[in-house]
Amino acid sequence: NGGGKAPSEAANLQLKRTESNRCAVDLNWNKTSEAMGYNIRYGTQKDKLYSNYQVFGVESLVIRNLNALKKYYFIVDTFNENGITKGTNIIEVN
């Protein structure tokens, strides 16, 4: 409804999960200048990314509520006042 274009996709999503704390994951991605914020979607199955975090003005996040014994999948969507651009690159972290 903003009359412009939705932001471009977030690029270069990187994840880091350490053996010392498997309940946490560090996420980093390249900032998209036209994005107002990001939706980080994740889950334990590639086609069921039902959990999410929404962040504004940052290009990193630490999520600390993972099950230490499970594998997770993550994707980042961008948004602004003109719409949402769904991410296309799902990243797996063991």
VMD Tcl script that builds the backbone (N, CA, C; Angstrom):
set m [mol new atoms 282]
animate dup $m
set s [atomselect $m all]
$s set {name element resname resid chain x y z} {
  {N N ASN 1 A 0.803 -1.205 0.000}
  {CA C ASN 1 A 0.000 0.000 0.000}
  {C C ASN 1 A 0.844 1.267 0.000}
  {N N GLY 2 A 2.147 1.142 0.087}
  {CA C GLY 2 A 3.014 2.306 0.159}
  {C C GLY 2 A 3.266 2.973 -1.174}
  {N N GLY 3 A 2.872 2.333 -2.261}
  {CA C GLY 3 A 3.046 2.929 -3.576}
  {C C GLY 3 A 4.405 2.699 -4.197}
  {N N GLY 4 A 5.246 1.920 -3.569}
  {CA C GLY 4 A 6.578 1.642 -4.097}
  {C C GLY 4 A 6.814 0.153 -4.242}
  {N N LYS 5 A 8.080 -0.213 -4.278}
  {CA C LYS 5 A 8.456 -1.619 -4.435}
  {C C LYS 5 A 8.774 -2.258 -3.091}
  {N N ALA 6 A 8.467 -3.532 -2.986}
  {CA C ALA 6 A 8.883 -4.305 -1.815}
  {C C ALA 6 A 10.414 -4.406 -1.827}
  {N N PRO 7 A 11.047 -4.602 -0.677}
  {CA C PRO 7 A 12.514 -4.654 -0.631}
  {C C PRO 7 A 13.064 -5.894 -1.326}
  {N N SER 8 A 14.334 -5.830 -1.658}
  {CA C SER 8 A 14.992 -7.004 -2.235}
  {C C SER 8 A 15.223 -8.045 -1.140}
  {N N GLU 9 A 15.521 -9.248 -1.566}
  {CA C GLU 9 A 15.728 -10.368 -0.646}
  {C C GLU 9 A 17.003 -10.183 0.168}
  {N N ALA 10 A 16.971 -10.595 1.420}
  {CA C ALA 10 A 18.165 -10.579 2.265}
  {C C ALA 10 A 19.155 -11.616 1.729}
  {N N ALA 11 A 20.415 -11.254 1.689}
  {CA C ALA 11 A 21.426 -12.135 1.112}
  {C C ALA 11 A 22.427 -12.583 2.166}
  {N N ASN 12 A 23.102 -13.668 1.855}
  {CA C ASN 12 A 24.240 -14.158 2.632}
  {C C ASN 12 A 23.873 -14.509 4.075}
  {N N LEU 13 A 22.791 -15.251 4.265}
  {CA C LEU 13 A 22.412 -15.712 5.603}
  {C C LEU 13 A 23.448 -16.707 6.103}
  {N N GLN 14 A 23.992 -16.428 7.288}
  {CA C GLN 14 A 24.983 -17.308 7.903}
  {C C GLN 14 A 24.510 -17.680 9.301}
  {N N LEU 15 A 24.686 -18.946 9.640}
  {CA C LEU 15 A 24.265 -19.468 10.933}
  {C C LEU 15 A 25.445 -20.091 11.654}
  {N N LYS 16 A 25.436 -19.968 12.981}
  {CA C LYS 16 A 26.481 -20.595 13.779}
  {C C LYS 16 A 25.847 -21.166 15.044}
  {N N ARG 17 A 25.982 -22.473 15.189}
  {CA C ARG 17 A 25.484 -23.182 16.377}
  {C C ARG 17 A 26.665 -23.924 16.961}
  {N N THR 18 A 26.973 -23.682 18.225}
  {CA C THR 18 A 28.158 -24.289 18.824}
  {C C THR 18 A 27.791 -25.530 19.631}
  {N N GLU 19 A 28.733 -26.420 19.775}
  {CA C GLU 19 A 28.538 -27.631 20.574}
  {C C GLU 19 A 28.399 -27.303 22.059}
  {N N SER 20 A 28.994 -26.204 22.493}
  {CA C SER 20 A 28.914 -25.851 23.912}
  {C C SER 20 A 27.533 -25.342 24.318}
  {N N ASN 21 A 26.751 -24.816 23.344}
  {CA C ASN 21 A 25.391 -24.365 23.632}
  {C C ASN 21 A 24.504 -24.626 22.421}
  {N N ARG 22 A 24.018 -25.841 22.313}
  {CA C ARG 22 A 23.224 -26.241 21.149}
  {C C ARG 22 A 21.802 -25.692 21.184}
  {N N CYS 23 A 21.425 -25.033 22.268}
  {CA C CYS 23 A 20.096 -24.423 22.352}
  {C C CYS 23 A 20.069 -23.026 21.736}
  {N N ALA 24 A 21.202 -22.533 21.268}
  {CA C ALA 24 A 21.294 -21.194 20.690}
  {C C ALA 24 A 21.893 -21.248 19.285}
  {N N VAL 25 A 21.501 -20.283 18.459}
  {CA C VAL 25 A 22.068 -20.126 17.124}
  {C C VAL 25 A 22.262 -18.632 16.855}
  {N N ASP 26 A 23.408 -18.278 16.270}
  {CA C ASP 26 A 23.697 -16.910 15.855}
  {C C ASP 26 A 23.393 -16.788 14.374}
  {N N LEU 27 A 22.590 -15.802 13.984}
  {CA C LEU 27 A 22.246 -15.558 12.590}
  {C C LEU 27 A 22.792 -14.199 12.171}
  {N N ASN 28 A 23.328 -14.129 10.963}
  {CA C ASN 28 A 23.788 -12.880 10.361}
  {C C ASN 28 A 23.403 -12.891 8.897}
  {N N TRP 29 A 23.058 -11.731 8.360}
  {CA C TRP 29 A 22.732 -11.607 6.942}
  {C C TRP 29 A 23.139 -10.213 6.489}
  {N N ASN 30 A 23.172 -10.003 5.175}
  {CA C ASN 30 A 23.505 -8.689 4.636}
  {C C ASN 30 A 22.302 -7.769 4.744}
  {N N LYS 31 A 22.543 -6.568 5.213}
  {CA C LYS 31 A 21.480 -5.584 5.356}
  {C C LYS 31 A 20.965 -5.172 3.980}
  {N N THR 32 A 19.662 -5.041 3.849}
  {CA C THR 32 A 19.028 -4.573 2.625}
  {C C THR 32 A 18.574 -3.139 2.870}
  {N N SER 33 A 19.106 -2.190 2.114}
  {CA C SER 33 A 18.883 -0.771 2.396}
  {C C SER 33 A 17.414 -0.369 2.363}
  {N N GLU 34 A 16.615 -0.974 1.505}
  {CA C GLU 34 A 15.212 -0.577 1.413}
  {C C GLU 34 A 14.293 -1.332 2.378}
  {N N ALA 35 A 14.848 -2.242 3.168}
  {CA C ALA 35 A 14.031 -3.011 4.127}
  {C C ALA 35 A 13.852 -2.235 5.426}
  {N N MET 36 A 12.651 -2.258 5.946}
  {CA C MET 36 A 12.345 -1.674 7.248}
  {C C MET 36 A 12.684 -2.674 8.355}
  {N N GLY 37 A 12.501 -3.972 8.036}
  {CA C GLY 37 A 12.766 -5.012 9.013}
  {C C GLY 37 A 12.814 -6.379 8.362}
  {N N TYR 38 A 12.974 -7.387 9.208}
  {CA C TYR 38 A 13.161 -8.763 8.740}
  {C C TYR 38 A 12.319 -9.717 9.576}
  {N N ASN 39 A 11.766 -10.715 8.928}
  {CA C ASN 39 A 11.099 -11.821 9.602}
  {C C ASN 39 A 11.989 -13.045 9.466}
  {N N ILE 40 A 12.449 -13.570 10.573}
  {CA C ILE 40 A 13.257 -14.786 10.567}
  {C C ILE 40 A 12.317 -15.933 10.893}
  {N N ARG 41 A 12.102 -16.812 9.923}
  {CA C ARG 41 A 11.220 -17.967 10.116}
  {C C ARG 41 A 12.089 -19.211 10.280}
  {N N TYR 42 A 11.674 -20.100 11.186}
  {CA C TYR 42 A 12.453 -21.324 11.412}
  {C C TYR 42 A 11.577 -22.440 11.946}
  {N N GLY 43 A 12.100 -23.654 11.838}
  {CA C GLY 43 A 11.398 -24.822 12.320}
  {C C GLY 43 A 12.255 -26.064 12.175}
  {N N THR 44 A 11.725 -27.188 12.602}
  {CA C THR 44 A 12.474 -28.446 12.580}
  {C C THR 44 A 12.255 -29.239 11.299}
  {N N GLN 45 A 11.373 -28.740 10.435}
  {CA C GLN 45 A 11.167 -29.356 9.119}
  {C C GLN 45 A 11.203 -28.256 8.065}
  {N N LYS 46 A 11.782 -28.580 6.920}
  {CA C LYS 46 A 11.989 -27.600 5.861}
  {C C LYS 46 A 10.685 -26.954 5.387}
  {N N ASP 47 A 9.600 -27.699 5.408}
  {CA C ASP 47 A 8.326 -27.176 4.925}
  {C C ASP 47 A 7.394 -26.728 6.058}
  {N N LYS 48 A 7.926 -26.627 7.283}
  {CA C LYS 48 A 7.123 -26.208 8.432}
  {C C LYS 48 A 7.889 -25.200 9.284}
  {N N LEU 49 A 8.095 -24.023 8.728}
  {CA C LEU 49 A 8.824 -22.960 9.416}
  {C C LEU 49 A 7.819 -22.110 10.193}
  {N N TYR 50 A 7.302 -22.658 11.283}
  {CA C TYR 50 A 6.194 -22.057 12.009}
  {C C TYR 50 A 6.620 -21.068 13.102}
  {N N SER 51 A 7.863 -21.083 13.517}
  {CA C SER 51 A 8.335 -20.137 14.530}
  {C C SER 51 A 8.957 -18.945 13.822}
  {N N ASN 52 A 8.891 -17.767 14.459}
  {CA C ASN 52 A 9.534 -16.617 13.831}
  {C C ASN 52 A 9.910 -15.544 14.838}
  {N N TYR 53 A 10.838 -14.719 14.405}
  {CA C TYR 53 A 11.235 -13.508 15.109}
  {C C TYR 53 A 11.110 -12.369 14.113}
  {N N GLN 54 A 10.700 -11.197 14.587}
  {CA C GLN 54 A 10.662 -10.014 13.744}
  {C C GLN 54 A 11.627 -9.003 14.349}
  {N N VAL 55 A 12.529 -8.467 13.508}
  {CA C VAL 55 A 13.510 -7.501 13.979}
  {C C VAL 55 A 13.507 -6.280 13.060}
  {N N PHE 56 A 13.883 -5.133 13.616}
  {CA C PHE 56 A 13.931 -3.882 12.889}
  {C C PHE 56 A 15.333 -3.286 12.981}
  {N N GLY 57 A 15.890 -2.859 11.843}
  {CA C GLY 57 A 17.131 -2.103 11.833}
  {C C GLY 57 A 18.390 -2.852 12.238}
  {N N VAL 58 A 18.358 -4.158 12.240}
  {CA C VAL 58 A 19.556 -4.945 12.561}
  {C C VAL 58 A 19.741 -6.019 11.500}
  {N N GLU 59 A 20.932 -6.558 11.427}
  {CA C GLU 59 A 21.192 -7.649 10.486}
  {C C GLU 59 A 21.808 -8.857 11.178}
  {N N SER 60 A 21.436 -9.026 12.447}
  {CA C SER 60 A 21.870 -10.207 13.191}
  {C C SER 60 A 20.882 -10.488 14.314}
  {N N LEU 61 A 20.909 -11.723 14.778}
  {CA C LEU 61 A 19.997 -12.140 15.841}
  {C C LEU 61 A 20.561 -13.395 16.492}
  {N N VAL 62 A 20.378 -13.523 17.805}
  {CA C VAL 62 A 20.694 -14.758 18.518}
  {C C VAL 62 A 19.369 -15.331 19.003}
  {N N ILE 63 A 19.086 -16.556 18.597}
  {CA C ILE 63 A 17.885 -17.256 19.042}
  {C C ILE 63 A 18.328 -18.303 20.050}
  {N N ARG 64 A 17.706 -18.294 21.236}
  {CA C ARG 64 A 18.159 -19.143 22.337}
  {C C ARG 64 A 17.104 -20.129 22.825}
  {N N ASN 65 A 16.175 -20.518 21.953}
  {CA C ASN 65 A 15.122 -21.419 22.431}
  {C C ASN 65 A 15.042 -22.716 21.625}
  {N N LEU 66 A 16.155 -23.179 21.100}
  {CA C LEU 66 A 16.167 -24.386 20.282}
  {C C LEU 66 A 16.282 -25.644 21.138}
  {N N ASN 67 A 15.790 -26.736 20.608}
  {CA C ASN 67 A 15.974 -28.043 21.211}
  {C C ASN 67 A 17.379 -28.515 20.815}
  {N N ALA 68 A 18.202 -28.828 21.784}
  {CA C ALA 68 A 19.592 -29.193 21.523}
  {C C ALA 68 A 19.746 -30.441 20.659}
  {N N LEU 69 A 18.745 -31.307 20.633}
  {CA C LEU 69 A 18.859 -32.576 19.922}
  {C C LEU 69 A 18.310 -32.536 18.496}
  {N N LYS 70 A 17.748 -31.409 18.078}
  {CA C LYS 70 A 17.096 -31.349 16.769}
  {C C LYS 70 A 17.861 -30.502 15.764}
  {N N LYS 71 A 17.622 -30.818 14.485}
  {CA C LYS 71 A 18.116 -30.036 13.365}
  {C C LYS 71 A 17.071 -28.956 13.072}
  {N N TYR 72 A 17.516 -27.744 12.643}
  {CA C TYR 72 A 16.597 -26.647 12.344}
  {C C TYR 72 A 16.861 -26.088 10.957}
  {N N TYR 73 A 15.820 -25.436 10.422}
  {CA C TYR 73 A 15.883 -24.776 9.120}
  {C C TYR 73 A 15.483 -23.313 9.308}
  {N N PHE 74 A 16.198 -22.415 8.631}
  {CA C PHE 74 A 15.980 -20.979 8.785}
  {C C PHE 74 A 15.874 -20.297 7.425}
  {N N ILE 75 A 15.090 -19.214 7.397}
  {CA C ILE 75 A 14.976 -18.367 6.217}
  {C C ILE 75 A 14.670 -16.953 6.689}
  {N N VAL 76 A 15.108 -15.944 5.921}
  {CA C VAL 76 A 14.870 -14.545 6.277}
  {C C VAL 76 A 14.031 -13.883 5.187}
  {N N ASP 77 A 12.918 -13.264 5.602}
  {CA C ASP 77 A 12.084 -12.456 4.714}
  {C C ASP 77 A 12.360 -10.988 5.023}
  {N N THR 78 A 12.258 -10.121 4.021}
  {CA C THR 78 A 12.401 -8.685 4.226}
  {C C THR 78 A 11.033 -8.024 4.077}
  {N N PHE 79 A 10.865 -6.869 4.723}
  {CA C PHE 79 A 9.611 -6.137 4.554}
  {C C PHE 79 A 9.832 -4.637 4.696}
  {N N ASN 80 A 8.935 -3.890 4.092}
  {CA C ASN 80 A 8.845 -2.445 4.276}
  {C C ASN 80 A 7.391 -2.041 4.098}
  {N N GLU 81 A 7.114 -0.751 3.993}
  {CA C GLU 81 A 5.725 -0.297 3.892}
  {C C GLU 81 A 5.058 -0.687 2.575}
  {N N ASN 82 A 5.826 -1.228 1.626}
  {CA C ASN 82 A 5.289 -1.615 0.327}
  {C C ASN 82 A 5.016 -3.108 0.191}
  {N N GLY 83 A 5.499 -3.911 1.121}
  {CA C GLY 83 A 5.237 -5.340 1.042}
  {C C GLY 83 A 6.331 -6.191 1.657}
  {N N ILE 84 A 6.182 -7.492 1.463}
  {CA C ILE 84 A 7.107 -8.495 2.007}
  {C C ILE 84 A 7.759 -9.233 0.846}
  {N N THR 85 A 9.055 -9.454 0.958}
  {CA C THR 85 A 9.759 -10.298 0.002}
  {C C THR 85 A 10.166 -11.571 0.731}
  {N N LYS 86 A 9.571 -12.684 0.345}
  {CA C LYS 86 A 9.873 -13.966 0.980}
  {C C LYS 86 A 11.272 -14.419 0.589}
  {N N GLY 87 A 12.001 -14.919 1.552}
  {CA C GLY 87 A 13.308 -15.492 1.278}
  {C C GLY 87 A 13.169 -16.775 0.473}
  {N N THR 88 A 14.198 -17.116 -0.293}
  {CA C THR 88 A 14.160 -18.316 -1.114}
  {C C THR 88 A 15.233 -19.326 -0.715}
  {N N ASN 89 A 16.169 -18.924 0.115}
  {CA C ASN 89 A 17.297 -19.784 0.471}
  {C C ASN 89 A 17.149 -20.297 1.907}
  {N N ILE 90 A 16.618 -21.507 2.060}
  {CA C ILE 90 A 16.467 -22.112 3.388}
  {C C ILE 90 A 17.801 -22.731 3.788}
  {N N ILE 91 A 18.257 -22.372 4.986}
  {CA C ILE 91 A 19.544 -22.853 5.500}
  {C C ILE 91 A 19.289 -23.863 6.615}
  {N N GLU 92 A 19.985 -24.974 6.553}
  {CA C GLU 92 A 19.893 -26.034 7.562}
  {C C GLU 92 A 21.046 -25.887 8.548}
  {N N VAL 93 A 20.739 -26.085 9.818}
  {CA C VAL 93 A 21.783 -26.092 10.843}
  {C C VAL 93 A 21.561 -27.319 11.717}
  {N N ASN 94 A 22.622 -28.107 11.912}
  {CA C ASN 94 A 22.558 -29.326 12.734}
  {C C ASN 94 A 22.786 -29.001 14.188}
}
mol reanalyze $m
mol bondsrecalc $m
mol representation Tube
mol addrep $m
